[in-house]
Structure formats: C-alpha cells, structure tokens
Amino acid sequence: MNRLSTLLQRSTVSSSAAAPAPSADPFPVISYPPVAPPAEVPAVTIPDSTGTSLDTLEFVVTVGFGTPARNYTLSFDTGSDVSWIQCLPCSGHCYKQHDPVFDPTKSATYSDVPCGHPHCAAAGGKCSNGTCLYKVDYGDGSSTGGVLSHETLSLTSARALPGFAFGCGQTNVGGFGDVDGLIGLGRGKLSLSSQAAATFGATFSYCLPSFDTTHGYLTIGSTTPASKDVQYTAMIQKKDLPSLYFVELVSIDIGGFTLPVPPTVFTKDGTLLDSGTIVTYLPPEAYIALRDRFKFTMTQYKPAPAYDPFDTCYDFTGQSGLFLPGVSFKFSDGSVFDVSAFGIMIFPDDTAPATGCLAFVPRPSTMPFNIIGNTQQRDTEVIYDVAAEKIGFALGSC
C-alpha cells in the first residue's frame, strides 16, 4: 500500500586532568587517570514479517502499547511520520483488525497531547477543547484521524520508550488490511525513529524476509551489520519533502547489461526508497528497456497473461528452479545495490502460485518521482544512518 501522500498532503566527550604538582625531578613521570571508552548506544531488534496473513502486502512488527503493555501488530513505513493504532471508543469508524482495539482507559501511562505541546505543532497544530488532533491521508484513498496521544511504547520486554507520541485513531477508513495500525519511520519529528533517536541514536535498519514464511528484523539504533559487505550511498533530502528518504539513482544493470538510458531520466525527478510501497516504479523509458532485456533473458520460460499492474509474467509450472538475470541499482556516488533474486519477481495470485511477474512497473504520470519499493528490498539489510546522511545495503541478510 502506497503511503507517500502522508507527507505530500501535509505536508566528543572531552576530559581534563589536573596539572601535576611541581617536582624536583627534572624529568617527572606524569600519569593520567584511565579514560573509559564511550558506552555503546543501546539498540533494540524485533522480528518483522510479511503481512499477507493480515491481508496486506506491507511488512509488519508487533510492539506493546500502554501500561500494562498490550501487543499490537502494525505495518511499518519509511514514507510516513505519524504512528497510529485504532482506539476506543471509535467515535467515527474502526475497521476489523487482528487484535482487540486499544482501550486508553486501561493504560496507566496514557495521556492526550495538549495543544501547546511541540508534538502537536509537528502534527499540524489542530486542536479541539485543548486536545491535539491528527489526520493523515494516504495515496490510495485511505485515511486515519483522531487524538494525538502520549503513551509508553514497548519494543521488547526490556526496552521501552516512555512518552511516545502516536495517533489514537477514532476514524480509520481504507485499505489497511487487518493490521492494528502503522509505525512511521520517516524523518519527521513524530516518527518512531526520530522520537527514539535520543535513546537509541539516529540510526535504524531492517531486513525484509525472503519468504512469506520466514522472519526478518527491524532494529532501532545502531548495530553491527549482518554482512560486512555494505554498500553506502548518500541520503538525499528534498526541501519540499523533508521527511522522505531519497537516493540518487543513475542507472540500472540487468544480467551485466546496462540499460541504454541517460542518467537524467532518473535524476530529473529523483528516486525515493520506501518500505511502504510494494514494487518499484521506474520512468517509462527505463521500464521499457528493463522489461525488454528481461524478456530477452527469459525465453526458456512459458509466458503467462498479464496480471494488473504487471505486464510481464510467466508460468513456472513444473520448474524445479529459476534462472533469473541479476538486477543492480547504481548510484551517482559509485555505490551499487544488488537486488536479491527474491526481489526481481513477484507471485501475485495465490490461486496460481506458479505464476510470477517482473516486480517493476512504469511510473504513472501523476507520480512525482521514482520509487524503489519493498519487494526489491527483500533479503537485504537496509541501514538508515540519519546522522551521517547515508543509506547502506547489505545483500543476503535474512
């Protein structure tokens, strides 16, 4: 589910030692007290998984809200800032979700965000009777709104984030599947990653699982990457979209063949890296070149009918293995993101599990930039080092 319009529509420790006492020794021995190494910033890692069992193609994590904590399963999205869950009394509308709807009256640490609080300003500053309100509209017509609240967020039994600001959703309409809400990981002040930065540092990472039956992970804070072979590229920020994570894509290789497309085709509008968009959207010129080269390498397989929005599909019935051309994204600073084999094709129809389609589509004219979606990020640790303004890719991490 595309969450992009969330932001489109709202838019050294120093130490000193005392001078040594005067000494008659012309060559005194000066000793300094040992300096302890700086403590590592803590981090917390929780499992992630596909949301297919909850009727969504986004990826999900389970976290605890309230005191005592109650677990809720939420999709997580780098293209959004506001985190939210459905809340009683659901005065507007609550859709059917996986878990019981959150009841604020049963938490000892719940409170509404008052109008004058900085979190309210970050949410747009709308108020009613002294209480801050929030509203988020998504690109697929979905929306959520309600009261902006403070609560304890439990990431694990040992790690909690007191005073976490989130949306207590009273009116939630659209295609959210059966998840209980959403965790925002954008660059804005209200995202989980931004609110957690003071405790865990301004870094987070995730690895989206290769298969629907396995798990990956979401890490808040800095940890040693799962693979030593990390390719970092610059994190680009657009002034008019400051919460989103852009990269400067300049070319694509497929099977060792570089698409005959000028870099300006990609750089003109920019390329967004987004965990909340399912597939990759390319400029039409680049998509056609990629699709045609892909077909050229796949002639040994039986074509299948198109499956909207995918126009390049194959019937792999009876195949014991697939041979796919490698796909690599190349960036202006020379770094390379090699897409896993699990990110090249998508199998969109549960009733025809042997039918696979090229998991790239042409960008519609209404879309303001290119997008690298979550399918292409599978089996890759993606590291968002916000403090250093860079994004890393480590293939084969989960």
N, C-alpha and C positions, 0 to 999 in steps of 0.2 A: 504494500500500500504506500503510495507516494505521500510523504508528509511535508513536502517542500514549502507549501504556501503558508505554513505556520509562520515563517519569517518573511514571506513575500507580502503577506497581507497585514501584519502588524509591524508588522514590521520587525659574605665571608665572615666567619667568626674571627675577630681579632683578639689577641691576648697580649698582655704586657707583663714583664717581670720586674720586680724592684731592682734598682741598681745595686750591685754588690758593695759590701762595706769596704772602706779603704783597707788596704793590706800593705804590709811592709815588703811582701814578696813582689819583686819586680815583674814576675810572670804568674799572677794568681790564676788559679783554676776556677772558672766561672761555671756553675751548674744551674740549669734551668729546670723547673718542675716539668714532668712529662705532660704532654698535651693529649688528651683523649681524642681519638678520631671522631668526626661528626657522626651522630647517630643516623642510621638509615631512616628515611621517611617511610612510615608504615604503608602497607598496601593490603588490599583485600581482593580475593579472587572467588568468583561464584560461577557455577556452571551455566552455560546457555544452551539452547536447543532450538530446533525449528518449531514453529508454531502450528504446524499442519494439523495436529490433533485438536487445536483450538480454532480451526477454520481461518487461519491467517498464514500468509507466506512470509511474514516478518519473523524475526528471531526473538526469543523470549528468555527472561530470567525470573526467578522467584525471590522476592525480598519481603521483609516484615515491616508492617506499619503499626504504630501505636504501642502502648504500654498497658497490659501485656501485648507482645507482638503477635500479629496475625499475618499469615503468609498470603501474598497475592502474586499472581503471575502476570507480568507486564511485558509488552514488546519494548525494545529499546531502539532509539532512533537518533542518529547524529545530525539529522536535519531538523530537529525540534529542540526547544529550550524547556518549556513547561512540562513537568511531570504531573501526572494526574491519575486518580483512581475514582471509580464510581462511589458515591457516598449516599447514605440515607439522610434525609427522607426521600431523595429522588423527586423533588417537587416538580421537576419538568418531565424528564424521561430517562430511564435506565434500561439499557438493552440486556438481554440474557447473557450472563457471564459465567465463568468456570467456578468461581468461589462465591460464598455469601458476600453481599455488598457491605463495604466498610461502614461501621456504625461509630461515629465520632464520640457518642456519649459513653462508649465502653472503653475509652482510652484515657488514662490519667495524664497524658502529656499533650493532648490535642488543644490547639487554640487557633482562633481566627486571626488572620493578619490584619492589623489596624490600618486605617487609611494612610497615616503618616509614615509608615514603615518603608525603608528603601526597597524591600521586596515588592511592595505594592506599586511603587514607581516603575520597577522593572517589568511588572505585569501590565502596565498601561495606565495605572492610576485611577481606574474606575472603582467607585465605592457605592455602598448602599447602607444607610444607617450606621455609618462609622466602620463598616467592614469592607475589606478589599474584595473585589470580584475579578475573575479572569474569564477570558473567552479565547478559544483557538479554533480557527477554521482551517481545514485541510484541503488539499488539491483535488481530492476525489469526491468532494461534497460533504464529507463528514465534519462534525464539529463537536466541541465539548465546552461547557461553561459551568460556572458555579462560584464557590467561595474559595479564595486563596487562603491556605491554612499553614500552620506550623505543626510539626509532628516529629517524633523520633523514627528514623528510618534504620532498620536493622538489615545490614548487608550479610552478616553471618551472626551466629550466636555470640561471637567475641568482638564483633565490630559494629558500632552503631554511630549514627550521625544525628545528634540531637538538634532540634530546631529546624529540621529540613522543611523548606517551603515547597508546597505542592498544591495542585488544584484538587479540591474536593468536589467532584463532578456531580452536579444536580440535573443537568440536561445534556445527554450524550447521544448523538444521533449519527448513524452512518455505518460504514463497513469496518468495524473493529474486530470482527470475529467474536470469539468467546473469551478473549483476554480480559483481565480486570482493569486495564488501563495502560499507561505508557510512561516510560522513563526517557526523558530528554537528555541528550549528551552533546548538545550544541555548545557554541562558545559564549552564549548569553549568560547573564548573571544568575538566572533561575535554573540552569541545567544542573543535573546531578554532578557532573564533572567539575563545574565551576564552584558549586557550593562545597564540594568535598576537597577542593584544592588546598585550603588552609590546613587540613588534617592529613591528607594523603599525597599532596603535591599535584602540580598541574600536568599530570600525565595519566592517560588511561589507554587500555588496549583491549582487543577482543580477538578471538578466533572463532569463526563461524564453522560449525561441523561439516564434514564432507558429506555425511549421510543423514537422512532424516531420523535414523535410529540411534545415532550417536550424539555425544555432547561435545561442545567446545567450552569456551570460558570468556568471561568478562572480568577484567582486572581494573580496579580503581586505584591509582597510584603506580609508582614505577617499580618494575621487577626485571630480573634478567630475562631477556627474550628467549623464547623456547628454542630458537635457532640462532646460531652465531652469524649466519649469512643474512643480515638485514640490509635492505636497500632503502636509504632515506632520501626523500625528496622534500622540497620546500613546501611549507603550508602557506597557501596563498589566501589572503583575505581581501574581499571586495568591500569597498566602503559602503555601498548601498545594501549589502547583505553580510553584515559583520559577524553573524552567528554561524555561518556556514563554512565548511572546510573545502577549499578549492585546491587543485593541483594543476600544474601546467603541462598537460599532455601535448606532445608534438607529433607523435607517430605511433603506428601500431604494426607489429610484425606478426605474421601468421605462417607457421611452417618454415621459418627462415626467410620469408619473403616480406619485404617492407612495402606496405600499401603505397601506391603512387599518388599520394595526397599531400599537398603542401601543408606545412605546419600551421599556417594561418587559418586553415579550415578548422582546426581545433582551438587555437588560441584566441580567435576573434571574440568568442563569447565565453570561453573558459569551460573548465570541467570540474564538476562537483563530485566529491567522494561521499557516498551516502549509504548508511546501513538500512535506511527505511524505504529505499526504492529497490524493487525486486531485480530488474535486469538493467543492462547498460544501454543508454540512449546515445547514439552517435550522430554526427552530421550526416544527412542522407548520402552525400558524396562518399564519405568514408565507409558508411554502412554497406553501400552497394559494392565497393571494392572488396571489403571483407567478406561479404556473402558470396561473391563470385569466386574468390580464391578458395573459400571453404568448400564450395560445391566441387571445384576442380580437384580437391584432395579427397573427396568422399564418393567418388564414382562407383566404388565397390559395394555401396550400400543402397538398399531399395528406398527410393523417395516415398514420402507419405504426404497426405494432404496437409495444407497449411492449417495452423491452429492459432487463431487470432490471439495476440498480435504477431505471432511468429510465422514467417513465410517460408522458412527453410527447415523442413522436418524430414525424418527418416524412420522407417520401420525396421527395428533391430531384432525382430522375432527370430529365434534360433541362433543368434550370435553369442558365442562364448566370451567374446572380448571385443573392445572397440579400439581402433587406432585413430586418434584424433590429432590434427595438427596443433602444435603449440601456439599459444597466443601471448604476446607480450605488449604491455603499455610502456612507451618510452617518454621520459620527461625532459624538459629543457635543460636541466642541470646534469644530464647524463645518466641518471638513475633509471632502473628498469623494474617494473612489476610484472613478473612472470605469472600469468594466470594458471591456477591449478586445473588439471583435467576435469575436476568436478565443477569448475566454473565456466566451462565452454558450452555445455549443453544443458537444457532443462527438460524435464519429463513432465509435461503439464497436465496430463489426463490420467487420473487414477484408474479409469476403466480401460485404458490402453497403455499399460506400463512399459511396453516395448517401444513406444513412440517417443523419440527425442527430437528436440528442436534447437537450433542455434539460439543461444540465450542473449542475443543482441537485437536491437530494433532501431529503425531510423527515428531520429528525434522529430517530433511534430513541430510545426511552425510556431505553435503557441508556447513551446518550452523555451525559456530564455537562455539555457546553457546545456552543455552535455552533462551526462551523469554516468559515473561508474557505480553500478548497483551491487546489492549484496550477494547475488548469485556468483558474480565474478570474484568476490572476496572469500569464498569458501576455502577451507583448508589453508588459510593464510592468516598469520598473526598480523593485525594492523595496529600500529603503535602511534598514538596521537600525543606527541610531546609538544604541548601547547606553549610551555615556557620557552622552548628552543625553536618554536615555529617550524617544526618538521614532522613529517609522517613517514613511518617505516613499514616495510612489507617483508615478511619472513615466510616463505612458502613451506608447506608441509608441516604445519604446527599443531594440527588437531585433526 
